[in-house]
Amino acid sequence: MDVEPDVLFEFVLVLKGDPRGIQRLPDSFAEYVGGVRPRKMHLREASCGYYRWIVDAIYDARGKMYLNIGWEKFARHHSLEAGFILLFSYFGNRDMSVKVFDERRCRRDYHVDRDDRRGGRLSVVSSQRIRARRFLPVRLIGRTNKGTILPLDFPV
């Protein structure tokens, strides 16, 4: 996989309620992209550079931004559950990567890039068969009054 582009904005989202339902993004991110107001976002799992999910972005009258159509397929494919933590990295031009951490705060790998001896092909491993392989603890810094978004730019 090529080198990741520069990250312009990052945020953490803790899934509450139905993880396949519409998801509100942080106000600070909505303000960051506010001048552009993208109608679609291109999501990909962070370790998978070759598959993108197109998800509709919608806005309410107050300028709040939500992931809507397409999110359910992304959530279903990645077996997202309430309590999972998602780390979003925004690279500009509607392009985002997502790292998924399960209820044990372990990162989940869905796609494994392997060098196939027969031709250097990439293998895709189903999310249904994979278990968390890397144990990357996530330190929760605090909660907002809504209890759903944890900013990354807090001093530690």
N, CA, C and O of each residue as an XYZ file, in Angstrom:
624
protein
N       0.836     -1.170      0.000
C       0.000      0.000      0.000
C       0.879      1.231      0.000
O       1.954      1.240      0.599
N       0.419      2.265     -0.671
C       1.162      3.510     -0.719
C       1.142      4.191      0.635
O       0.368      3.832      1.523
N       2.009      5.178      0.773
C       2.079      5.943      2.006
C       0.790      6.736      2.173
O       0.262      7.293      1.210
N       0.288      6.780      3.411
C      -0.935      7.534      3.706
C      -0.704      9.012      3.430
O       0.386      9.520      3.689
N      -1.705      9.710      2.910
C      -1.582     11.156      2.770
C      -1.599     11.811      4.151
O      -1.893     11.164      5.157
N      -1.285     13.082      4.180
C      -1.294     13.797      5.453
C      -2.703     13.862      6.025
O      -3.671     14.124      5.311
N      -2.794     13.620      7.321
C      -4.075     13.684      8.012
C      -4.370     15.149      8.312
O      -3.558     15.842      8.924
N      -5.529     15.609      7.879
C      -5.919     16.993      8.116
C      -6.746     17.156      9.382
O      -6.718     18.211     10.016
N      -7.486     16.108      9.751
C      -8.383     16.194     10.908
C      -8.636     14.776     11.396
O      -8.835     13.867     10.589
N      -8.630     14.580     12.715
C      -8.946     13.275     13.306
C      -9.948     13.452     14.417
O      -9.965     14.473     15.106
N     -10.794     12.431     14.586
C     -11.718     12.431     15.711
C     -12.100     11.004     16.062
O     -11.937     10.081     15.263
N     -12.608     10.845     17.266
C     -13.029      9.545     17.775
C     -14.540      9.577     17.956
O     -15.105     10.566     18.425
N     -15.181      8.482     17.577
C     -16.620      8.343     17.739
C     -16.873      7.046     18.496
O     -16.414      5.981     18.083
N     -17.612      7.137     19.620
C     -18.002      5.951     20.373
C     -19.418      5.595     19.940
O     -20.327      6.420     20.033
N     -19.602      4.372     19.470
C     -20.916      3.961     18.976
C     -21.862      3.706     20.144
O     -21.576      2.906     21.035
N     -22.976      4.395     20.119
C     -24.032      4.233     21.133
C     -25.297      3.793     20.417
O     -25.500      4.131     19.251
N     -26.133      3.057     21.092
C     -27.392      2.636     20.474
C     -27.157      1.726     19.287
O     -26.297      0.845     19.333
N     -27.919      1.934     18.223
C     -27.818      1.103     17.026
C     -26.626      1.561     16.186
O     -26.663      2.655     15.623
N     -25.572      0.753     16.088
C     -24.387      1.174     15.333
C     -24.625      1.254     13.832
O     -23.820      1.844     13.111
N     -25.719      0.670     13.350
C     -26.010      0.705     11.916
C     -26.898      1.886     11.534
O     -27.136      2.144     10.354
N     -27.382      2.596     12.548
C     -28.235      3.753     12.290
C     -27.405      4.975     11.916
O     -26.175      4.936     11.933
N     -28.088      6.046     11.582
C     -27.443      7.296     11.215
C     -26.481      7.732     12.329
O     -26.813      7.623     13.510
N     -25.303      8.220     11.960
C     -24.281      8.599     12.943
C     -23.956     10.079     12.821
O     -23.633     10.569     11.740
N     -24.047     10.785     13.943
C     -23.697     12.203     13.962
C     -22.195     12.345     14.141
O     -21.594     11.693     14.995
N     -21.601     13.199     13.331
C     -20.173     13.473     13.424
C     -19.956     14.686     14.322
O     -20.879     15.476     14.520
N     -18.762     14.846     14.863
C     -18.513     15.975     15.775
C     -18.754     17.328     15.097
O     -18.491     17.506     13.907
N     -19.255     18.259     15.882
C     -19.498     19.607     15.376
C     -18.216     20.247     14.852
O     -18.242     20.961     13.850
N     -17.107     19.996     15.521
C     -15.838     20.591     15.085
C     -15.434     20.083     13.697
O     -14.841     20.828     12.916
N     -15.748     18.830     13.387
C     -15.462     18.314     12.051
C     -16.413     18.936     11.028
O     -15.991     19.305      9.932
N     -17.696     19.052     11.383
C     -18.675     19.672     10.489
C     -18.268     21.114     10.179
O     -18.432     21.579      9.051
N     -17.738     21.820     11.181
C     -17.257     23.187     10.963
C     -16.019     23.190     10.072
O     -15.852     24.077      9.235
N     -15.148     22.190     10.256
C     -13.917     22.111      9.465
C     -14.223     21.969      7.971
O     -13.582     22.612      7.139
N     -15.186     21.141      7.642
C     -15.553     20.944      6.234
C     -16.747     21.811      5.843
O     -17.282     21.670      4.743
N     -17.160     22.692      6.724
C     -18.373     23.486      6.554
C     -18.454     24.289      5.282
O     -19.534     24.394      4.700
N     -17.360     24.859      4.825
C     -17.404     25.647      3.602
C     -17.704     24.794      2.387
O     -18.301     25.266      1.419
N     -17.294     23.549      2.437
C     -17.466     22.638      1.302
C     -18.768     21.847      1.418
O     -19.465     21.637      0.425
N     -19.085     21.416      2.617
C     -20.247     20.555      2.891
C     -20.340     19.389      1.914
O     -21.251     19.341      1.087
N     -19.404     18.450      2.008
C     -19.439     17.310      1.070
C     -20.733     16.521      1.221
O     -21.229     16.327      2.331
N     -21.270     16.071      0.099
C     -22.507     15.287      0.111
C     -22.208     13.806      0.279
O     -23.080     13.039      0.687
N     -20.993     13.403     -0.027
C     -20.593     12.002      0.115
C     -19.203     11.960      0.732
O     -18.366     12.825      0.473
N     -18.971     10.945      1.549
C     -17.648     10.704      2.118
C     -17.186      9.342      1.617
O     -17.998      8.436      1.428
N     -15.888      9.201      1.405
C     -15.316      7.930      0.978
C     -14.592      7.346      2.185
O     -13.546      7.847      2.598
N     -15.158      6.283      2.745
C     -14.586      5.645      3.931
C     -13.834      4.391      3.523
O     -14.203      3.699      2.574
N     -12.769      4.117      4.266
C     -12.065      2.845      4.088
C     -11.507      2.439      5.433
O     -11.201      3.280      6.278
N     -11.381      1.150      5.619
C     -10.753      0.639      6.835
C      -9.274      0.969      6.722
O      -8.693      0.822      5.647
N      -8.657      1.410      7.802
C      -7.311      1.989      7.758
C      -6.260      1.072      7.147
O      -5.335      1.564      6.500
N      -6.364     -0.219      7.325
C      -5.335     -1.107      6.778
C      -5.683     -1.611      5.383
O      -5.018     -2.506      4.861
N      -6.722     -1.042      4.779
C      -7.172     -1.500      3.466
C      -7.249     -0.306      2.523
O      -8.181      0.494      2.607
N      -6.280     -0.184      1.632
C      -6.260      0.953      0.738
C      -7.000      0.748     -0.551
O      -7.102      1.685     -1.343
N      -7.527     -0.440     -0.804
C      -8.085     -0.710     -2.116
C      -9.599     -0.814     -2.153
O     -10.146     -1.060     -3.228
N     -10.303     -0.643     -1.056
C     -11.761     -0.700     -1.093
C     -12.322      0.497     -0.341
O     -11.955      0.744      0.808
N     -13.207      1.234     -0.985
C     -13.809      2.414     -0.381
C     -15.326      2.251     -0.328
O     -15.950      1.698     -1.233
N     -15.889      2.752      0.762
C     -17.332      2.756      0.942
C     -17.805      4.190      0.729
O     -17.301      5.112      1.371
N     -18.762      4.379     -0.162
C     -19.312      5.715     -0.382
C     -20.511      5.876      0.531
O     -21.476      5.116      0.453
N     -20.438      6.885      1.408
C     -21.472      7.112      2.413
C     -21.990      8.540      2.256
O     -21.206      9.486      2.176
N     -23.311      8.689      2.214
C     -23.911     10.018      2.102
C     -23.711     10.799      3.394
O     -23.882     10.267      4.492
N     -23.349     12.059      3.246
C     -23.263     12.984      4.382
C     -24.448     13.933      4.261
O     -24.666     14.538      3.211
N     -25.211     14.057      5.347
C     -26.352     14.969      5.336
C     -26.186     15.963      6.481
O     -25.448     15.715      7.434
N     -26.880     17.083      6.370
C     -26.786     18.162      7.353
C     -28.195     18.572      7.761
O     -29.109     18.604      6.938
N     -28.356     18.885      9.041
C     -29.660     19.384      9.469
C     -29.648     20.914      9.407
O     -28.656     21.517      8.996
N     -30.749     21.530      9.814
C     -30.891     22.982      9.720
C     -29.871     23.726     10.591
O     -29.547     24.882     10.318
N     -29.366     23.064     11.635
C     -28.378     23.704     12.523
C     -26.942     23.458     12.070
O     -26.003     23.886     12.742
N     -26.757     22.772     10.937
C     -25.415     22.523     10.421
C     -24.759     21.279     10.981
O     -23.568     21.060     10.757
N     -25.511     20.451     11.709
C     -24.970     19.195     12.247
C     -24.799     18.215     11.089
O     -25.641     18.142     10.194
N     -23.702     17.466     11.118
C     -23.359     16.565     10.011
C     -23.584     15.110     10.443
O     -23.251     14.724     11.563
N     -24.154     14.315      9.535
C     -24.454     12.919      9.826
C     -24.002     12.027      8.674
O     -24.007     12.441      7.515
N     -23.610     10.796      9.008
C     -23.388      9.762      7.998
C     -24.695      9.007      7.859
O     -25.265      8.557      8.853
N     -25.170      8.866      6.636
C     -26.496      8.302      6.427
C     -26.439      7.097      5.489
O     -25.940      6.043      5.885
N     -26.930      7.222      4.276
C     -27.025      6.099      3.346
C     -25.621      5.593      3.008
O     -24.743      6.376      2.645
N     -25.423      4.314      3.128
C     -24.119      3.698      2.909
C     -23.448      3.337      4.220
O     -22.630      2.418      4.268
N     -23.790      4.059      5.295
C     -23.196      3.765      6.600
C     -23.611      2.383      7.089
O     -22.795      1.652      7.650
N     -24.879      2.021      6.880
C     -25.356      0.722      7.357
C     -24.549     -0.413      6.736
O     -24.198     -1.366      7.432
N     -24.248     -0.331      5.439
C     -23.452     -1.372      4.787
C     -22.050     -1.423      5.370
O     -21.516     -2.504      5.618
N     -21.450     -0.251      5.592
C     -20.118     -0.198      6.203
C     -20.153     -0.848      7.588
O     -19.295     -1.668      7.918
N     -21.151     -0.475      8.396
C     -21.273     -1.001      9.762
C     -21.526     -2.509      9.760
O     -20.957     -3.238     10.572
N     -22.368     -2.965      8.858
C     -22.670     -4.401      8.767
C     -21.433     -5.195      8.350
O     -21.117     -6.225      8.945
N     -20.740     -4.708      7.326
C     -19.547     -5.399      6.832
C     -18.466     -5.501      7.907
O     -17.744     -6.496      7.977
N     -18.359     -4.472      8.739
C     -17.332     -4.449      9.773
C     -17.842     -4.961     11.118
O     -17.137     -4.876     12.124
N     -19.068     -5.492     11.139
C     -19.674     -6.067     12.344
C     -19.586     -5.111     13.534
O     -19.215     -5.512     14.637
N     -19.927     -3.853     13.302
C     -19.845     -2.852     14.364
C     -20.926     -3.086     15.397
O     -22.047     -3.479     15.073
N     -20.568     -2.838     16.649
C     -21.494     -3.020     17.761
C     -21.433     -1.800     18.665
O     -20.461     -1.046     18.648
N     -22.495     -1.615     19.464
C     -22.505     -0.530     20.445
C     -21.309     -0.713     21.372
O     -21.005     -1.830     21.789
N     -20.637      0.380     21.691
C     -19.463      0.335     22.548
C     -18.154      0.336     21.777
O     -17.102      0.600     22.359
N     -18.193      0.050     20.488
C     -16.978      0.106     19.673
C     -16.536      1.563     19.542
O     -17.357      2.479     19.569
N     -15.248      1.755     19.403
C     -14.670      3.082     19.213
C     -14.105      3.146     17.807
O     -13.379      2.251     17.372
N     -14.446      4.213     17.102
C     -13.958      4.404     15.735
C     -13.060      5.629     15.700
O     -13.436      6.698     16.180
N     -11.883      5.471     15.135
C     -10.952      6.585     14.951
C     -10.999      6.965     13.475
O     -10.565      6.200     12.614
N     -11.529      8.150     13.192
C     -11.632      8.658     11.826
C     -10.459      9.576     11.538
O     -10.120     10.432     12.355
N      -9.839      9.403     10.378
C      -8.787     10.297      9.892
C      -9.251     10.865      8.564
O      -9.582     10.122      7.640
N      -9.272     12.205      8.474
C      -9.733     12.886      7.267
C      -8.528     13.399      6.501
O      -7.672     14.087      7.057
N      -8.468     13.055      5.201
C      -7.329     13.419      4.363
C      -7.671     14.519      3.360
O      -6.824     14.906      2.554
N      -8.887     15.018      3.403
C      -9.325     16.006      2.423
C      -9.997     15.322      1.255
O      -9.934     14.100      1.117
N     -10.639     16.111      0.418
C     -11.289     15.598     -0.778
C     -12.249     14.442     -0.470
O     -12.333     13.480     -1.234
N     -12.976     14.541      0.657
C     -13.988     13.561      1.093
C     -13.420     12.201      1.480
O     -14.186     11.258      1.680
N     -12.120     12.074      1.590
C     -11.460     10.791      1.830
C     -11.155     10.609      3.317
O     -10.492     11.446      3.929
N     -11.650      9.495      3.899
C     -11.436      9.203      5.320
C     -11.058      7.743      5.516
O     -11.517      6.861      4.790
N     -10.209      7.508      6.515
C      -9.962      6.125      6.931
C     -10.542      5.954      8.329
O     -10.691      6.916      9.083
N     -10.865      4.709      8.655
C     -11.477      4.395      9.946
C     -10.725      3.241     10.576
O     -10.512      2.207      9.942
N     -10.321      3.421     11.830
C      -9.769      2.324     12.630
C     -10.847      1.931     13.621
O     -11.467      2.788     14.250
N     -11.068      0.637     13.757
C     -12.132      0.119     14.615
C     -11.511     -0.564     15.826
O     -10.629     -1.412     15.695
N     -11.991     -0.176     17.016
C     -11.565     -0.788     18.271
C     -12.799     -1.401     18.921
O     -13.840     -0.752     19.027
N     -12.678     -2.657     19.355
C     -13.840     -3.353     19.913
C     -14.067     -2.971     21.368
O     -13.417     -2.068     21.895
N     -15.003     -3.674     22.015
C     -15.369     -3.353     23.398
C     -14.220     -3.586     24.379
O     -14.239     -3.048     25.487
N     -13.215     -4.382     23.986
C     -12.038     -4.600     24.831
C     -10.956     -3.568     24.564
O      -9.873     -3.629     25.147
N     -11.255     -2.608     23.671
C     -10.340     -1.526     23.270
C      -9.160     -2.060     22.476
O      -8.067     -1.495     22.518
N      -9.386     -3.164     21.742
C      -8.378     -3.752     20.868
C      -8.740     -3.430     19.423
O      -9.906     -3.494     19.034
N      -7.732     -3.087     18.641
C      -7.988     -2.756     17.246
C      -8.357     -4.018     16.481
O      -7.742     -5.071     16.653
N      -9.360     -3.892     15.643
C      -9.794     -5.011     14.815
C      -9.234     -4.841     13.420
O      -9.305     -3.756     12.841
N      -8.682     -5.904     12.884
C      -8.188     -5.926     11.512
C      -9.187     -6.701     10.675
O      -9.578     -7.814     11.026
N      -9.590     -6.113      9.581
C     -10.541     -6.758      8.691
C      -9.883     -7.221      7.410
O     -10.246     -8.261      6.859
N      -8.921     -6.459      6.934
C      -8.248     -6.756      5.679
C      -6.776     -6.951      5.979
O      -6.145     -6.119      6.630
N      -6.245     -8.045      5.505
C      -4.840     -8.349      5.734
C      -4.143     -8.333      4.392
O      -4.502     -9.090      3.490
N      -3.144     -7.473      4.253
C      -2.356     -7.442      3.025
C      -1.244     -8.465      3.172
O      -0.392     -8.358      4.055
N      -1.265     -9.456      2.294
C      -0.243    -10.506      2.346
C       0.434    -10.609      1.003
O      -0.186    -10.380     -0.036
N       1.692    -10.949      1.024
C       2.420    -11.149     -0.223
C       2.230    -12.602     -0.627
O       2.840    -13.500     -0.047
N       1.389    -12.829     -1.615
C       1.118    -14.170     -2.116
C       2.303    -14.614     -2.960
O       2.714    -13.897     -3.872
N       2.853    -15.776     -2.673
C       4.046    -16.263     -3.368
C       3.806    -16.467     -4.869
O       4.761    -16.521     -5.645
N       2.542    -16.581     -5.279
C       2.251    -16.835     -6.689
C       2.120    -15.557     -7.508
O       1.833    -15.646     -8.702
N       2.310    -14.418     -6.951
C       2.188    -13.231     -7.787
C       2.026    -11.938     -7.024
O       1.690    -10.915     -7.621
N       2.253    -11.950     -5.731
C       2.162    -10.724     -4.957
C       0.757    -10.159     -4.864
O       0.594     -8.943     -4.772
N      -0.262    -11.009     -4.887
C      -1.639    -10.531     -4.806
C      -2.014    -10.201     -3.373
O      -1.397    -10.680     -2.421
N      -3.031     -9.379     -3.245
C      -3.533     -9.027     -1.923
C      -4.669     -9.962     -1.555
O      -5.540    -10.246     -2.377
N      -4.660    -10.434     -0.335
C      -5.720    -11.308      0.148
C      -6.657    -10.501      1.027
O      -6.223     -9.602      1.748
N      -7.925    -10.817      0.968
C      -8.907    -10.168      1.826
C      -9.428    -11.217      2.789
O      -9.862    -12.288      2.366
N      -9.391    -10.922      4.075
C      -9.879    -11.829      5.101
C     -11.203    -11.283      5.606
O     -11.301    -10.109      5.963
N     -12.209    -12.121      5.637
C     -13.535    -11.697      6.067
C     -13.520    -11.238      7.511
O     -12.833    -11.822      8.350
N     -14.279    -10.192      7.800
C     -14.365     -9.681      9.172
C     -15.060    -10.675     10.087
O     -14.920    -10.579     11.307
N     -15.805    -11.626      9.537
C     -16.481    -12.608     10.361
C     -15.500    -13.629     10.936
O     -15.778    -14.239     11.969
N     -14.346    -13.822     10.273
C     -13.412    -14.848     10.708
C     -12.198    -14.296     11.442
O     -11.388    -15.070     11.953
N     -12.057    -13.013     11.503
C     -10.835    -12.446     12.063
C     -11.065    -12.033     13.515
O     -12.157    -11.587     13.867
N     -10.086    -12.172     14.321
C     -10.140    -11.705     15.705
C      -9.136    -10.570     15.842
O      -8.230    -10.415     15.023
N      -9.316     -9.789     16.884
C      -8.385     -8.675     17.096
C      -6.981     -9.247     17.265
O      -6.744    -10.064     18.155
N      -6.056     -8.822     16.420
C      -4.700     -9.344     16.465
C      -3.745     -8.394     17.158
O      -2.853     -8.815     17.895
N      -3.940     -7.118     16.914
C      -3.065     -6.139     17.540
C      -3.755     -5.611     18.774
O      -4.938     -5.271     18.727
N      -3.055     -5.539     19.847
C      -3.621     -5.040     21.080
C      -3.103     -3.629     21.301
O      -2.062     -3.405     21.918
N      -3.868     -2.696     20.775
C      -3.515     -1.293     20.886
C      -4.521     -0.649     21.832
O      -5.632     -0.323     21.413
N      -4.159     -0.461     23.086
C      -5.134      0.113     24.017
C      -5.445      1.554     23.647
O      -4.567      2.304     23.220
N      -6.683      1.921     23.816
C      -7.124      3.287     23.574
C      -7.329      3.940     24.926
O      -8.084      3.434     25.756
N      -6.666      5.053     25.151
C      -6.831      5.751     26.415
C      -7.964      6.752     26.272
O      -7.877      7.696     25.487
N      -9.014      6.544     27.027
C     -10.147      7.441     26.974
C      -9.830      8.658     27.829
O      -9.523      8.535     29.014
N      -9.905      9.807     27.231
C      -9.475     11.025     27.900
C     -10.615     11.676     28.660
O     -10.397     12.214     29.746
N     -11.787     11.644     28.135
C     -12.923     12.286     28.790
C     -14.162     12.124     27.955
O     -14.130     11.509     26.889
N     -15.239     12.667     28.429
C     -16.492     12.572     27.703
C     -17.086     13.958     27.546
O     -16.882     14.841     28.380
N     -17.809     14.128     26.482
C     -18.542     15.373     26.308
C     -19.850     15.238     27.069
O     -20.167     14.170     27.594
N     -20.598     16.313     27.124
C     -21.873     16.237     27.837
C     -22.844     15.287     27.146
O     -23.798     14.827     27.774
N     -22.624     14.983     25.870
C     -23.459     14.011     25.174
C     -22.904     12.604     25.318
O     -23.613     11.633     25.056
N     -21.653     12.476     25.729
C     -21.057     11.177     25.986
C     -20.709     10.371     24.766
O     -20.541      9.156     24.870
N     -20.590     10.998     23.601
C     -20.342     10.203     22.402
C     -19.045     10.518     21.688
O     -18.535      9.662     20.965
N     -18.491     11.700     21.855
C     -17.324     12.074     21.081
C     -16.170     12.390     22.021
O     -16.324     13.162     22.967
N     -15.029     11.797     21.760
C     -13.854     12.013     22.582
C     -12.790     12.710     21.741
O     -12.208     12.081     20.857
N     -12.522     13.978     21.987
C     -11.521     14.690     21.183
C     -10.132     14.125     21.383
O      -9.793     13.653     22.468
N      -9.325     14.174     20.327
C      -7.957     13.668     20.393
C      -6.947     14.737     20.785
O      -5.814     14.408     21.137
N      -7.331     16.002     20.732
C      -6.353     17.050     20.941
C      -6.275     17.529     22.388
O      -5.742     18.609     22.642
N      -6.797     16.745     23.352
C      -6.654     17.091     24.737
C      -5.227     16.866     25.186
O      -4.606     15.891     24.763
N      -4.675     17.744     26.039
C      -3.333     17.462     26.555
C      -3.394     16.263     27.485
O      -4.322     16.127     28.281
N      -2.405     15.403     27.377
C      -2.381     14.174     28.183
C      -1.396     14.333     29.327
O      -1.224     13.412     30.126
